[in-house]
């Protein structure tokens, strides 16, 4: 059953998603940036829309189409000059003109779109940030074809920018967003911050909690097996008391699944007899690993500038898998707790950690009702914005 009137000429019949990553085609590990576009794609298809995805091919180097997904390669995003001073100048110029080096892909995708006449004026485009390339591409097709676009921000506008680059980056970002018919952020805190700094209206649509089969941990036993998976912000997600507590406890082992650089960080802080590096895991491998573990770990952000809910929170809630939040929360997780009327287990000191280890059973969360953050709810909120955007004059 469709949620819109297909005879209404004001409503777009096709939605085009522009994203750097799309689940199953780039991030085989299923990283955060790929999940939101994939869930929205599923939701919009179920609502009756024709949906096309244009994303970057990171592996094979040639244009491909698999059903509704078009993969377009682009140049390497690394700096093309070797001297440090020259790289800084080049980065400054790129930030001012193009946003970041993902513009190489944006221009490559634009040429394919023009040559193959992929996008129509009647389409509505949704572009996903980060990185900035999809925003640049959406702006270009908006000017070329007159189609409206929605900017979906999965991070703060200044993500990855040094203080100097923020000066030019703010001007570039404001210019891109002024062309959008709507701007969406993943958290109310970031929406308020970005709206204030960019002088653009920004609405909030949180990540959806996917509908998923529960993953049950093993029966509790000592030593406890804690697991962290995915990327880690080595500037804003580090809580040294946690590593010190593991070193002082003989009742806990820690496992990590993800990048070699983060493994290098963990291996220097946790004794080898209590630490295991698992590499990148497929979704099935991750499920099997969780089933052999006791608790997952979510590292809170320790800076007011990062009021965010780590994406894995949504996954773990969906799986009903027990987890602990390590470190002080800057406000994003607390906001989600209030919205869901639940309380996570927070470990903010060594004494908290030892209390948790002593009585882990009392920390296990029960099932969570999250209808307001379901994929269907996210899609319905998006449809309201799509209807409004389709009536905005080009």
N, C-alpha and C positions, 0 to 999 in steps of 0.2 A: 504494500500500500504506500502510495506517495504522499508526501506532506505538503505538496504545493500543486497549484493548478497549472498544468502544462500548456493550457491554452492562453495563459496570461503572458503577453509579450513582454511585460516588464520584468518577469522573473527569468534569470539566466537558465538555459537548458543544460549548459555544460560549465563545470567548474574545472579550472586548470590549476594544479598545485605545482609550485616551483620550489624545489628544496634541494639542499646540498646532499642530503642522505635520505634514503627511503628503505624501510626495513625489508631485508631479504635481497637487496641489490647492492648496497654499499656496506653497511655495518653488519657483517655476518654475526657479530656478537650481539647485535641489537642495542646499540648505544642510544642515549637519550634523544638526540636530535632526530633519529629516524622513527621514533615511536609515535609521536604526535601526528605527523603527516599520515602515517599508515592508519592510525585509528580514525582520523577524520575522513580519509578516503573510504574506509569501510562504512562509516556512519552515513556519509553523503550518498554512497551507492545504495545503501539500504533504504534511504529516504526517496529514492527514485531519480536522483541526478545522474547525468552522464559525467563522469569524472576522468580527467586525464592527468597523469603525473609526468613532469619533466624534471629529471634529476641528473646528477653528475655520474658518469662512468669513471670509477677510480681504478679499474683493474685491466680492462681489455683494450682500451684505446681506440674503439670505433663505435659508431652510432648503432644502437640496437633498439628494438621495440619488443616488449613482452606484454601482450595484451594492452592494458591501459597505461603501461609504464614505458616512457622513452628515456633511454640513457644516452647522454651526450658527453664525450670526453672534453677535457680542457687542459690547457697548459699547466705545468707545475706551478705551485703557488710560492715556491721558495724565492728569496731575493736573487736577482740576476747579476749582482755585483758582489765582489769579495771583500773589499775594504770596509771596515766597520763604519767609518765616517760616511762613506758613499751609500752604505745600506740605510743609514739613518735618514739621509737626504731623500733617498728613493722611497722609503717608507712614508715620509712626510708628504711627498708629492702624491703618492698613491692614495693615502688616506684622504687628502683634500679633494682629489678628482674622482676617485672610484670607490672609496670606502675601505677596501682592503684588497689583497692580492687575489681573492677569489673572483675579481672582475674578469680575469682571463677566461674563466668558464662562462661568465655571464655573456661576454661578447661572442664566444664560440657558440653558445646556445642560441643567441639572437640570430646569428647567420643561418643556423639550421632552421629556426622557426620561420624566417623570411623565405628561405629557399623552398621549403616544403609546405609553406602556407598552413602552418599548424594551428595558429591562433586566429580566432575570428573576433570581430567587434562585439558580438553578442555574448562572448564568454565573460565569466567573472574569474579573475585570477587571485589566488591566495599565495603569497610568498612568505617563506619561513626564514627567520634570522635566528641563529648564526649559521654561517658567516654572512657577510654583507652582499655577496654576489647575487643571491636570489632577489633581494630588494632592488638592486640596480637593474636586474633583468625585468622585474615587474614594472619599474618606472619606464623603461625603454619601450616595452610592449604597450603600456598605457598610452604613451605619446604617439606610437606608431599606428596603433589600431583603434584607439579610443575606448578600449575596454576598461572597466573599473577594476581596481585591485584592493585587496585587504592585506595589510601587513601584520603578520603573526610573529611576535617577538618572544623568543624563548630565553632571552637573557636581557640584561640591562644594555642600553644603547652604547655605553662606553666599554663594553667587555673587550679586554685585550689591549686597550689603549693606554699609553703612558700619559702623564700630565700634559706634555706638549701636544701629543696627538689628539687629546680630547678637545683642544681649542678648535682645530680644523674638523675633527670628527663630528662635533656637535652640529656645525654648520651643514655638513654633508647629510647627516642623518635627518635633520629637520627638513631639508629640501626634499628628500625622498618621501618622508611621511606626509608632507603637505599635498602630495599628489595622490595619496591613498584615500579611498572613500571611507575607510575605517581602519583603526589600529587596535590590535588586541595584544594583551600581555598575559603571561601565565600566572602571575600572582598579583594580589591587590597592592602589596607594598611596592613592587616594581612599577606597576601602572601609575601609582601616585607619584613616585620619584621621577620616572621618565616624562610623564605629562608635565610636571612642574619645570623640569629642566629644558625640555624641547618645545614647550608651549603648544602642545598638540593634544587633542582629546584622545585618551587611551582607555579602553574597556578591559575588563578582566574575564578571561575564560580559563580556568585552571586546567591542568592536565587531567585527562580522564583516568579513573581507576578501571583498568581493563577487566572484562569478565573472564575469569580464569579458574581453572581447577585448583583446588587447594593443594599446597605442598606441605606435607607433614614432616617435622623434624624427627630425628631418631629419638628413642626413649632417653631421657636425660641420664647422663652418667659423667663421672669425673675421669680424666680432666674434661672440662667443657670445651667444645670445639666452636669457636667463633669464626665467622667468615665475612670478608668484605670483597665485593666484586665491582668492577667498573673503574672509571677514572677517579682521580683524586686531585683536588686543588691544593697544591703543596704550599700555597701562601695563606689560604683562608680556612682550611679544614684540618689543621694539624693541632693535636692536643697531646702534649708530651706526657702528661700524667698517665694516659692510657698505656703507653709503651712501658713506662716505669712500673706500672702496676702488673703488667704481664710478666715483666722480668722478676718481680718480687713474689709472684704467685706460682705455686707448683700445681695449680688446679685448672689451668687454662692453656689451650693451644690456639693459635691463630693461623688462618689460611687466607690467601689472597688470590683472586682470579682477575687478571687484567694485564696491563702493560709492563714491559720490562723496566721502564724508568721508575714506576711506582714500586715495583718489586725491589729495586735497588734501594729505594728509600726505606721500605719496611725491613729489609734484611740487615740493614745497618743498625737497627734499633731493637730488634727482637732476636733473642738467641736462636740459633739454627735448630736446636732440639725442640723448640716450641713454635716454629714457623714453617709453613709450607707454601711454596709458590706453585700455582696451578696453571699458569699461562692463560690465554684467552679460551673461554669455554663456549661451546654452542649452547643454544637454549636447552636441549636435552641433557647435555653434560652438566649445565648449571643446576637443573632440577635434581639430577642424581647426586650432585655434590651437596646441595642443600639438605637432601634427605639423609645424608650422612653427617649432618652438622646439628648443633643445638640452637644457636642464635645467629642471626645476621647482624652486622654492624652498620649503622648509618652515622657518618661523621657530620656534626652540625657545623655551620659556618660561624666563625668567631669574630666577624666584623659587621658593623651596622650597615655597611654598603652592600652586603650580600644577604638580604632578607629573602631567603629562598627555601623552598622545599626540595631537597634532593629527589630526583626522579625515582630512584629506587624505593623511596617511601611508598609511592603509589603501587609499585609492583608488589612489595612485601605485604601491603594491606590487602591487595587483591588475592594473593596466595594464602593469606591468613598465616603467614610464616612469622614466628616470633623474632623481634629485633630489639636492639637497644640503640638509643641515640647518644652518641658519645660527644661530650663537650657542650659548652654553652651555646644555646640557639640564639641567633641574632633577631629572631622574631617570626620568620617564615613558618617554621614548624609549629610554633605556638598558635599561629593564626589558623593553620589547618586543623589542629586539635580542637579549637573552639568551633570551627565550622562543622566538624564531624561529631562533636560532643564526646570525644574520647581522650584518653591520656596515654601517651607512650611512656616507655621506661627511659628516663634520662639518667645518664651517668656523667657527672660533671666534676668528679674528684676521685682520688684514689680510695678514699673511704667509701664513696658510693659504689665503686667497682668491687671492693671486697665484700660489701653487704650483698650486692647482686650475686657474686660468686657463691656466697654462703647459702643463699636461699633463692636460687633461680626459678624454682617452680612458681613462686608467687608473682613473678614478673611476666608470665606468659599472657599475652592478650587473647581475648576471646574473639569470636566473629564480629565483624564491623559492618554496619549498615551504611552504604555509601551511595544511595540512589541519586543524590544530588551531584555526584561526581562520576556517574557512569558514562560510558561511551555515548549512550543515547542522549543523556542530558547535555553533554558537550556538543553533540551534533545539533540538538534543538536550539541551544544558545547561538550556535553559529548560523543556523538558518534564519534566525531573527535578524542578525546582522547582514546576512546575504540579501534578504528581502529589502531591507532598508538601503543597502548599498546599490542594489539594482535600480532603485528609484532616484539615485543621486545623479544629477546632470553631469555628463562627461565634460 
